[in-house]
Amino acid sequence: MRKSKMDDGAWWTETWNPVTGCLPEFPCWDNCWARRMAIRLAANPEVKLRDRYVGFRPTFWPERLHEPLRWRKKRRVFVVDMGDLFCKAVPSHWRDEIFSVMAVCQEHTFMLLTKRCDNLERYWYYRRKAFGQVKNLTWPENVWAGCSAWDKYSVNRASNALSHLPEWVTKFLSIEPLFKMSELRQEDLVCVDWVVAGGETGPRARPCTRGIVREIRDECQRAGVPFWFKSWGSKSELKGRELDGRTWEELPE
């Protein structure tokens, strides 16, 4: 489990990985930091249970499941940053167990981020059918739902999936990697409560330009949506986290 330093640009204060791993379905696979980390952990003989990282296959860690129950201070938790909870290889009962823990830990805010926005939407329908409209059972109010996007098609797809979640869910877009103009439109933000953006890191990172980030920031401002800028990434000529003389760390109310 990794803890963030907020000056790194991280939008979370804690990570929780009761599930790790993913499948190669998107263009981020070759440059995925979590996959690179898993490869290193699997090769390190000093890492406990390192065999679970081999191949970056989706894996359940039952010993990590109840970690949030032991946290005393309020936290913003990035859930499964070492994988994708809505990968098709992740069984629904794993998700059910994770949702049960999140529902109990109301003092914390849990942030789910996926590239599989269609599977996120399907899981919501499954829980609604199972639990009706009981918030703490279908979708707890302290659990945010986010979708990753990187071009016009993925932005539209993500915002459409989020629009079908219940109104009490805080919904967000993570627009990364920024390897082309975002083509973000105000209509894409109608059901969105928050936008996070940032450049890529790693050996195959693509440049992040000021124009792309400004375009996203400006659309958020026009739509009245809070904007969080993580960093320029490792391959940009720009360094640090400032855009137009300030750091953007806006959060939904």
N, C-alpha and C positions, 0 to 999 in steps of 0.2 A: 504494500500500500504506500502511495506517495502523497506527501503533503505539499501544497503549493506555497509559494511566496507571492503575495498579491502584486508585488512590483514586477513579476514575470509576465503579467498580463492575463493570468489565469482567471477565469470567471467563476471558479469553484474554490472552496477552501479545504476540501477533503475529497479523496477518491475512495471508492468501494468496489471491489472486484470479486463478487461471489461467482461470477462467470467470466472466463477469459476466452479469447479466440474468435475467429471469423473465417469466412470463406472468400476466395478471390473473385468477386463479382463486379468490382468497380475500379475506375482508373487510379484510385489512391493506393491500390494493393502494393505496387512496386516500391512506393515511397512511404509506406505505413510505418510510423514510429513504433507503434505497439508490436507489430510483427518483428521489427528489428530487435526490440527489447526481448521478445520471447525467444528469438534465436540465440541471443547472448545468454539468457537465463538457462536455456536447455543445454548449452555447451559448458556451463560452469559447474564443476563437480561439487562446489560448496553450497549450491542452492538446494534447499530442501524441496522434495517433490518436483525436481526439474523435468521429469518425464512428462508432466502435465502440459508443458509448454511446447513439446515436440510437434512440429508441423502446424503450430498455431491453430489447431482444431478446437472447436468450441468445447469447453470443459467446465464442469460445475465444481466449486470448492465449498463443500458443506461447512467446513470449519470457519469460513469467513462470513457465513450467512447472518449471524447474529451480532456482528461487530457494532452496528449502529446502536444497539441496545445498551452498550457500555459507554457511549459517548455522553459526556455531561454538558459541554458547551454547545450552543446552537451552531449548526454548520450548513454550508451549501455544498451538497455532495454530488459529484460527478459519478454516476452509476455506470459501471462497466466501461471505463475508459481504455481498458486493455482488450477490447473486443466490441461486439455489437449484440446487445440483448435480443434484437429482433432478427438476427440472422436465421435463415430457414432451418439450420441445423440445431437450433436451440429449442428444446421441447417446451411446450406451454407450461408444464408443471414446474419447470425451473422458474419461469417468470412469475407464476402464481406464488411461489414461496417468497420471492423477492418482494412482490407487492404486499404480501402479508406483513413482512417486517416494516416496510415503509409506512404502512397504514398505522402501525402501532407507534412509530417514532414521529409524532406530530410536531415536535420541537425543531426538527430538521427539515430543510428543503432538499428534495431529491430531484436531480436533473437527468432525464433520460435523453440520450442523443443517438439517433440511428440514421443510416443511409437507406434502410429498408422501410421507407415510409408506408408502403402498402401493407407490410406485415404489422406495423404499428396500428394502422387503422383496423385491420382484421382482428387484432387482439382486443381492441376496444369493443368491437361488436360481440366477440366471444364473452367478455366479462359482463357486458350489458345483458346479454341473454341469460348468463348464469346468475347475476346478482340484481337485475332490475336497475333502478336508478338510485340505489343507496350509495352515496358519494364515497364513503370510506371503504366500500367493498368494490364497486366498479372501478373508480379512479379517485384515489385520495386527493384532497385539495393541496396537499404539500408535495405532490409529485408533478413536476413540470415535464412537458413533452417537447422534444426538439428534433428537427430533421436537418441533415446536412444537405447542402446544395452547392453546385459549382458552375452551372450554366443555366441558360434560360429554361430548358426543358426540366431540369431537376428542381429549379425554384418553383415552377408551376406545379409540378408533381407533389412537391413537399407541402406547399401552401394548401393545395386541394385536400391532401390527406389530413392535415391539421384542422381544417375547417369542419371535419366530421367528428372531431372530438367534442366532448361536452363543454359548455360555456365556462364552467368553473376551472377548467384546466388552463394553466399558464403555458402558452405555446411560443416556441422560438425557432428561428432559423440560424444555423451556423453556416455561413457562406465561406467555404474554404475547400480546396485550394482556389486561389484567385488567378487562374491562368488565362482568363479572357474577360472582356468587359462583362459586367454582371447582368446587364439587361434587366435589372430589377425594376419592377413597376409598382405604383401605388396599389393597384388592385391585388398584387401578390401579398400585400401586407394587411389586408382588411381583417384577417382573422389572427394576425400575428401580434404577440405582446412584446417581443424582444428580438433583436438581431445581433449576432456575434459575427465578427469578420476578422480575418487575419491571413498573413502570408504563410506559405509552407516552410517547413524546416526539413533538414536531412540532405543527403548527398544528391538527390534528384529533384530538389525543390525548384519550382519555377518562379521567376521574378514576380513581385507584387508591386504595382505602380501606384503612385499617388492618385492618379485619375480614377482608377477602379475603386479605391477606398472612398474617395470623395463622392463618387456616384452613389454608392450604397448609403453613406452617411446622409447625403442630401435627400434621398428618397425616404429614409427613416424620419428625418426632420419634417418633411412635408406631410408624412402620414401620422406624425405624433407618436412614433414607435421608438423606445429607448434603444441606444446603439452602444455596443461595447467593441472596442478595437483592441485585439490581442497584441499584435506586433507586426512588423514588416516582413518577418521571416528571415531565412538565412541567405537568400539569394537576391535580395533587393539592395539597390544602391543606398537606400534609406535605412537608418539604424534607429533603434529605440522604439518608442510606442506613440510618439506624438504625431498628431495630424493637425496642421494649421495652428500650431502653437499651443495645443492642449492635449491632455490625455482623455480619451473617451471611455468612461466606465459607468455608463448609465444602466440602471436596473429597473425592472418593472416594479410598480408600487405594490 
